[in-house]
Amino acid sequence: MGFIASLIAGFASGETVAALRRARGAAIAYALAGLAALCGVGFLVGAGYIWVAARYGFLEAALGFGIGFLVLSGLILLIFRVSAESRVVRRARKRNADLTAVGVTAALAALPVLLRSKGGLGAVLGPAAALVAYAIYRENTKHGDGDDADKGGN
């Protein structure tokens, strides 16, 4: 409830609107800088083409630049494809860590209410024992997960 109150207070004070204005200004500045950088790179590529064309001929320069950019795009796609698996694993680990943190936070927030209830300590120990049993189960079944990934599934 405190988060909602601070959010409403932020809207009321205009703090949120000011933060949005600053973010919009920064986004516009970065977009303009990026556009200028792209123009600069375009002119550098054009200058390189003119230099190569004067040295080797226009057809040879066009073929060389075309093949060079196709090779560059192939390398970029190859590197992206090779690193895709590590990104998937990293996202899964982060998601599991986030879910664990949310679960622990929810359990700690509910603990005082559960301890004051009629069930008392029994209401806390039952789910805690289930969590420990589940953690032991997960620890003992981790060895099979790596073997399935090596059998060719995407």
Secondary structure, 3 states (H helix, E strand, C coil): CHHHHHHHHHHHHCHHHHHHHHHHHHHHHHHHHHHHHHHHHHHHHHHHHHHHHHHHCHHHHHHHHHHHHHHHHHHHHHHHHHHHHHHHHHHHHHHHHHHHHHHHHHHHHHHHHHHHCCCCHHHHHHHHHHHHHHHHHHHHHCHHHHHHHCCCCC
